[in-house]
Amino acid sequence: MQELRDKYITAIADAADEAALENLRVTAVGKKGEISLKMRELGKMTPEERQVAGPALNALKDEINSALSAKKAALADAALEERLRSEWLDVTLPARDMRRGSIHPISQVTEEVSAIFADMGFSVAEGPQIDSDWYVFDALNIPGHHPARAEMDTFYMNRAEGDNRPPHILRTHTSPVQIRSMEAQGAPIRIIAPGRVYRADYDQTHTPMFHQVEGLAIDKDISMANLKWCLEEFVKAFFEVDHVELRFRASHFPFTEPSAEVDIQCSWEGGVLKVGEGDDWLEILGSGMVHPKVLQNSGVDPEVYQGFAFGVGIDRIAMLKYGIPDLRAFFDSDLRWLRHYGFASLDQPTLHGGLSR
């Protein structure tokens, strides 16, 4: 046993890598290893011999295993040390040219919108992109027969046979975030919810995945007048104009009552959009006062609280502001397009410093 111990302890200490170490483990304590074969010979010994040889073999096996583990850890530490040495980087070296990187217009506009509404006291809320039909439809007062719930318009997740849980959906809007936020925080509340949404549509102005930002303000004395002021301030700040006229057209959304689609005054001169002047009107968003059933479904008392909500397509207003003709190009991963329409990576949009520089 002493010869076996000296043989393997020395060999383990001299092992150059983990492959050699594994070969030693198999040779020593594997199923057909020398020490394992010795332990099988215990059955041929007398009880008195087993009392001496058994504990000695177990102690030898434990010692070999401990030596193997210690050597394996030492080899790993040495490999890490070598990697750290070879991948060493001098952080005092000059930075790369940051002008080569560009911020995507979607990221830029999301930051611009967030900066504008943060100045009005709105916080940013987020939620899951895959949600149950309760949050996507039912809690928002969207009935079961509504066209938006059809599989031709909405992406439903596959369910295993016999799965009786509510169906899950790639959210069609960020309104579920409003429900979750009211459940968690109650009222009063003032949030915007930017994020990805999904609908089965694809053409020059629609893609299966796009981006929305929705706003929600709930309190005891909020009215349509507050909604009108909020949207006017947003449009003026976003399009960076001093004056703009909004036109509210009566509409219908299951989750708001009354509901209104909002147009902005504009003109098209030489194919260029100018906001705040001219005789044309352009629809940019939907809005309204939150339906009492939506408040009730979110745990907010509609007898005490009321408020407004609105939804804006981030991709759409990015196209309008920066003159981008085709929505599909947003997702083509074309570096030439990004260099042309992208923004400097270190320019943070702020109201006092300018949203777009």
C-alpha positions as CSV (number, residue, x, y, z in Angstrom):
1,M,0.0,0.0,0.0
2,Q,2.8,2.3,0.8
3,E,4.3,1.7,-2.7
4,L,0.9,2.5,-4.3
5,R,0.6,5.7,-2.2
6,D,4.1,6.9,-3.1
7,K,3.6,6.0,-6.8
8,Y,0.3,7.9,-7.2
9,I,1.0,10.9,-5.0
10,T,4.1,11.5,-7.0
11,A,2.4,11.0,-10.3
12,I,-0.5,13.3,-9.3
13,A,2.0,16.1,-8.2
14,D,3.8,15.8,-11.6
15,A,0.6,15.8,-13.7
16,A,0.8,18.6,-16.3
17,D,-2.8,19.0,-17.3
18,E,-6.3,17.8,-16.5
19,A,-6.2,15.1,-19.1
20,A,-3.2,13.5,-17.5
21,L,-4.9,13.9,-14.1
22,E,-8.0,12.1,-15.3
23,N,-5.9,9.2,-16.6
24,L,-4.3,8.8,-13.2
25,R,-7.7,8.8,-11.5
26,V,-9.0,6.0,-13.8
27,T,-5.8,4.0,-13.2
28,A,-5.8,4.4,-9.5
29,V,-9.4,4.6,-8.2
30,G,-11.5,3.8,-11.4
31,K,-13.6,0.7,-11.6
32,K,-10.6,-1.3,-12.8
33,G,-8.0,0.8,-11.0
34,E,-5.3,-0.7,-8.9
35,I,-6.8,0.4,-5.6
36,S,-10.3,-0.7,-6.6
37,L,-8.9,-4.2,-7.5
38,K,-7.1,-4.3,-4.1
39,M,-10.4,-3.6,-2.4
40,R,-12.0,-6.5,-4.2
41,E,-9.4,-8.8,-2.7
42,L,-10.8,-8.1,0.8
43,G,-13.4,-10.9,0.3
44,K,-10.6,-13.5,0.0
45,M,-9.1,-12.4,3.4
46,T,-9.8,-13.7,6.8
47,P,-11.8,-11.5,9.1
48,E,-8.7,-10.5,11.0
49,E,-6.9,-9.5,7.8
50,R,-9.9,-7.5,6.6
51,Q,-9.9,-5.5,9.9
52,V,-6.4,-4.3,9.1
53,A,-6.5,-4.1,5.3
54,G,-10.0,-2.6,4.9
55,P,-9.4,0.7,6.8
56,A,-6.0,1.1,5.3
57,L,-7.3,0.8,1.7
58,N,-10.2,3.2,2.5
59,A,-7.7,5.7,3.9
60,L,-5.5,5.3,0.8
61,K,-8.4,5.8,-1.5
62,D,-9.5,9.0,0.4
63,E,-6.0,10.3,0.3
64,I,-5.7,9.7,-3.5
65,N,-9.0,11.4,-4.1
66,S,-8.1,14.4,-2.0
67,A,-4.8,14.7,-3.9
68,L,-6.6,14.5,-7.2
69,S,-9.1,17.2,-6.2
70,A,-6.3,19.5,-4.9
71,K,-4.3,19.1,-8.1
72,K,-7.3,19.7,-10.2
73,A,-8.0,23.0,-8.4
74,A,-4.3,24.0,-8.7
75,L,-4.4,23.3,-12.4
76,A,-7.6,25.4,-12.8
77,D,-6.0,28.3,-10.8
78,A,-2.9,28.1,-13.0
79,A,-5.0,28.2,-16.2
80,L,-6.9,31.2,-14.9
81,E,-3.7,32.9,-14.0
82,E,-2.3,32.3,-17.4
83,R,-5.5,33.6,-19.1
84,L,-5.5,36.7,-17.0
85,R,-1.9,37.3,-17.8
86,S,-2.4,36.8,-21.5
87,E,-5.6,38.8,-21.7
88,W,-4.3,41.7,-19.6
89,L,-5.4,45.1,-20.8
90,D,-4.0,48.5,-19.9
91,V,-7.1,50.6,-19.0
92,T,-5.0,53.8,-19.1
93,L,-4.6,53.5,-22.9
94,P,-6.6,56.0,-25.0
95,A,-10.2,55.0,-25.7
96,R,-11.3,53.9,-29.1
97,D,-13.0,56.4,-31.4
98,M,-16.5,56.6,-29.9
99,R,-17.8,58.3,-33.0
100,R,-17.7,55.0,-34.8
101,G,-20.6,53.7,-32.8
102,S,-24.2,54.9,-33.3
103,I,-27.3,54.8,-31.3
104,H,-30.3,53.3,-33.1
105,P,-33.2,55.7,-33.8
106,I,-35.5,53.5,-31.7
107,S,-33.2,53.8,-28.7
108,Q,-32.8,57.5,-29.3
109,V,-36.5,58.2,-29.5
110,T,-37.3,56.1,-26.5
111,E,-34.8,58.2,-24.5
112,E,-36.3,61.4,-25.9
113,V,-39.8,60.4,-24.9
114,S,-38.6,59.3,-21.4
115,A,-36.9,62.6,-20.9
116,I,-40.0,64.6,-21.8
117,F,-42.3,62.7,-19.6
118,A,-39.8,62.5,-16.7
119,D,-40.0,66.3,-16.7
120,M,-43.8,66.0,-16.2
121,G,-43.4,63.7,-13.3
122,F,-43.9,60.3,-15.0
123,S,-41.8,57.3,-14.1
124,V,-40.9,54.5,-16.5
125,A,-42.5,51.1,-15.9
126,E,-41.7,47.8,-17.6
127,G,-43.4,44.4,-17.8
128,P,-43.1,41.0,-19.5
129,Q,-43.3,40.7,-23.3
130,I,-45.1,37.3,-22.9
131,D,-48.2,37.7,-20.8
132,S,-51.5,36.0,-20.1
133,D,-54.6,36.9,-22.0
134,W,-56.0,38.3,-18.7
135,Y,-53.5,41.2,-18.7
136,V,-53.4,41.6,-22.5
137,F,-57.1,41.5,-23.1
138,D,-59.6,40.7,-20.3
139,A,-58.3,43.2,-17.7
140,L,-58.4,45.9,-20.4
141,N,-62.1,45.3,-21.1
142,I,-61.5,43.7,-24.5
143,P,-64.3,41.2,-25.1
144,G,-63.7,37.6,-26.3
145,H,-65.2,38.4,-29.7
146,H,-62.9,41.4,-30.4
147,P,-61.0,41.1,-33.7
148,A,-57.7,41.9,-31.9
149,R,-58.0,38.5,-30.1
150,A,-58.1,36.5,-33.4
151,E,-55.1,34.4,-34.2
152,M,-54.7,36.2,-37.6
153,D,-53.7,39.3,-35.6
154,T,-52.2,38.0,-32.4
155,F,-49.3,35.6,-31.7
156,Y,-50.4,32.9,-29.2
157,M,-47.9,30.7,-27.5
158,N,-48.2,26.9,-28.1
159,R,-49.6,24.9,-25.2
160,A,-49.0,21.3,-24.4
161,E,-52.0,18.9,-24.7
162,G,-54.0,18.9,-21.5
163,D,-52.5,22.3,-20.3
164,N,-55.5,24.1,-18.8
165,R,-53.7,27.3,-17.8
166,P,-54.8,30.6,-19.5
167,P,-53.2,31.1,-22.9
168,H,-50.1,33.2,-23.1
169,I,-49.5,35.8,-25.8
170,L,-46.8,38.0,-27.2
171,R,-48.3,41.2,-26.0
172,T,-50.0,43.3,-28.6
173,H,-49.5,46.6,-26.7
174,T,-47.8,47.7,-23.5
175,S,-51.1,48.3,-21.7
176,P,-50.6,45.2,-19.6
177,V,-47.9,47.1,-17.9
178,Q,-50.5,49.7,-16.8
179,I,-52.6,46.9,-15.2
180,R,-49.6,45.4,-13.4
181,S,-48.4,48.8,-12.2
182,M,-51.8,49.7,-10.8
183,E,-52.0,46.3,-9.1
184,A,-48.6,46.9,-7.5
185,Q,-48.8,50.6,-6.7
186,G,-52.4,51.4,-6.5
187,A,-53.4,55.1,-7.1
188,P,-52.5,57.9,-7.6
189,I,-50.0,56.8,-10.2
190,R,-48.2,58.4,-13.2
191,I,-46.2,56.2,-15.5
192,I,-45.1,55.6,-19.1
193,A,-44.5,52.1,-20.4
194,P,-42.2,51.8,-23.4
195,G,-41.3,48.5,-25.0
196,R,-41.6,45.9,-27.7
197,V,-45.0,44.7,-28.9
198,Y,-46.0,42.1,-31.5
199,R,-48.8,41.9,-34.1
200,A,-49.2,39.8,-37.2
201,D,-48.6,42.5,-39.8
202,Y,-45.9,43.3,-42.2
203,D,-45.6,46.1,-44.8
204,Q,-43.9,49.5,-45.3
205,T,-45.4,50.9,-42.2
206,H,-46.0,47.7,-40.1
207,T,-43.7,45.0,-38.8
208,P,-44.5,41.9,-36.7
209,M,-42.4,43.4,-33.8
210,F,-42.5,47.1,-33.2
211,H,-42.3,49.6,-30.3
212,Q,-44.9,51.5,-28.3
213,V,-44.9,53.9,-25.3
214,E,-48.1,54.2,-23.3
215,G,-48.9,56.7,-20.7
216,L,-51.1,56.5,-17.6
217,A,-52.1,59.1,-15.0
218,I,-54.6,58.2,-12.3
219,D,-55.7,60.6,-9.5
220,K,-58.9,62.0,-8.0
221,D,-59.4,65.0,-10.2
222,I,-57.8,64.3,-13.6
223,S,-59.8,65.3,-16.7
224,M,-59.5,65.4,-20.5
225,A,-58.1,68.9,-20.1
226,N,-55.1,67.4,-18.3
227,L,-54.7,64.9,-21.1
228,K,-54.9,67.6,-23.8
229,W,-52.2,69.7,-22.0
230,C,-49.9,66.7,-21.4
231,L,-50.1,65.7,-25.1
232,E,-49.6,69.3,-26.4
233,E,-46.5,69.7,-24.2
234,F,-45.2,66.3,-25.4
235,V,-45.6,67.1,-29.1
236,K,-44.0,70.5,-28.8
237,A,-41.0,69.1,-26.9
238,F,-40.6,66.0,-29.1
239,F,-40.8,67.9,-32.5
240,E,-39.0,70.8,-30.9
241,V,-41.5,73.5,-32.0
242,D,-42.9,76.4,-30.0
243,H,-46.5,75.9,-31.0
244,V,-48.7,73.1,-32.3
245,E,-52.4,72.5,-32.7
246,L,-53.9,69.2,-31.7
247,R,-57.2,67.8,-33.0
248,F,-59.1,65.3,-30.9
249,R,-61.4,63.0,-32.9
250,A,-64.0,60.9,-31.1
251,S,-63.1,57.2,-31.4
252,H,-63.6,53.9,-29.6
253,F,-61.2,51.8,-27.6
254,P,-62.5,49.2,-25.1
255,F,-60.1,50.4,-22.4
256,T,-61.0,54.1,-22.5
257,E,-64.3,56.1,-22.3
258,P,-64.5,58.6,-23.8
259,S,-61.8,57.8,-26.4
260,A,-60.1,60.1,-28.9
261,E,-57.6,59.8,-31.7
262,V,-55.2,62.7,-31.8
263,D,-54.0,64.5,-35.0
264,I,-51.3,67.2,-35.2
265,Q,-51.3,70.2,-37.4
266,C,-48.6,69.9,-40.1
267,S,-47.6,70.6,-43.7
268,W,-45.7,68.6,-46.3
269,E,-43.3,70.7,-48.4
270,G,-41.1,68.9,-50.8
271,G,-41.9,65.6,-48.9
272,V,-40.6,67.1,-45.6
273,L,-42.9,67.1,-42.6
274,K,-43.2,70.4,-40.7
275,V,-45.2,70.2,-37.4
276,G,-47.1,73.2,-36.0
277,E,-47.9,74.9,-39.4
278,G,-49.9,74.4,-42.5
279,D,-53.4,73.1,-43.2
280,D,-52.8,69.3,-43.1
281,W,-53.5,67.0,-40.2
282,L,-51.6,63.8,-39.3
283,E,-52.8,61.1,-36.8
284,I,-50.1,60.2,-34.3
285,L,-51.7,58.5,-31.3
286,G,-54.8,57.2,-29.5
287,S,-56.0,58.3,-26.0
288,G,-58.9,58.7,-23.6
289,M,-60.1,58.5,-20.1
290,V,-59.4,55.1,-18.5
291,H,-62.6,52.9,-18.5
292,P,-64.0,52.3,-14.9
293,K,-63.9,48.5,-15.5
294,V,-60.1,48.7,-16.2
295,L,-59.6,50.6,-12.9
296,Q,-61.7,48.0,-11.1
297,N,-59.8,45.1,-12.7
298,S,-56.6,46.7,-11.5
299,G,-57.8,47.0,-7.9
300,V,-58.4,50.8,-8.1
301,D,-61.8,52.2,-6.9
302,P,-63.4,53.9,-10.0
303,E,-65.7,55.8,-7.6
304,V,-62.7,57.6,-6.1
305,Y,-60.1,57.7,-8.9
306,Q,-60.1,58.5,-12.6
307,G,-57.4,59.3,-15.2
308,F,-56.2,59.2,-18.7
309,A,-54.1,56.9,-20.9
310,F,-52.6,57.2,-24.3
311,G,-50.4,55.2,-26.7
312,V,-47.8,56.3,-29.2
313,G,-45.9,54.2,-31.7
314,I,-42.2,54.9,-31.1
315,D,-41.2,53.7,-34.6
316,R,-43.9,55.9,-36.2
317,I,-42.9,59.1,-34.5
318,A,-39.2,58.3,-35.2
319,M,-40.0,58.0,-38.9
320,L,-41.9,61.3,-38.8
321,K,-39.3,63.3,-36.9
322,Y,-36.2,62.0,-38.7
323,G,-37.6,61.4,-42.2
324,I,-37.2,57.7,-42.3
325,P,-39.4,56.3,-45.2
326,D,-39.6,52.6,-44.5
327,L,-40.3,51.0,-41.1
328,R,-38.7,47.6,-42.2
329,A,-35.3,49.3,-42.5
330,F,-35.3,49.7,-38.7
331,F,-34.7,45.9,-38.3
332,D,-32.4,45.2,-41.3
333,S,-29.2,45.5,-39.4
334,D,-27.7,47.6,-42.2
335,L,-24.6,49.5,-40.8
336,R,-24.8,52.0,-43.7
337,W,-28.4,52.8,-42.7
338,L,-27.4,53.1,-39.0
339,R,-24.5,55.3,-39.8
340,H,-26.8,57.6,-41.7
341,Y,-29.7,57.7,-39.2
342,G,-27.9,56.8,-36.0
343,F,-27.0,59.2,-33.2
344,A,-23.7,59.9,-31.4
345,S,-23.3,57.4,-28.6
346,L,-22.4,59.9,-25.9
347,D,-25.2,62.4,-26.7
348,Q,-27.8,62.0,-23.9
349,P,-31.2,63.5,-24.8
350,T,-32.3,66.2,-22.3
351,L,-34.8,69.0,-22.4
352,H,-32.4,71.7,-21.4
353,G,-29.6,70.4,-23.6
354,G,-31.7,69.5,-26.6
355,L,-33.3,66.2,-27.5
356,S,-31.7,65.7,-30.9
357,R,-28.3,67.3,-31.6
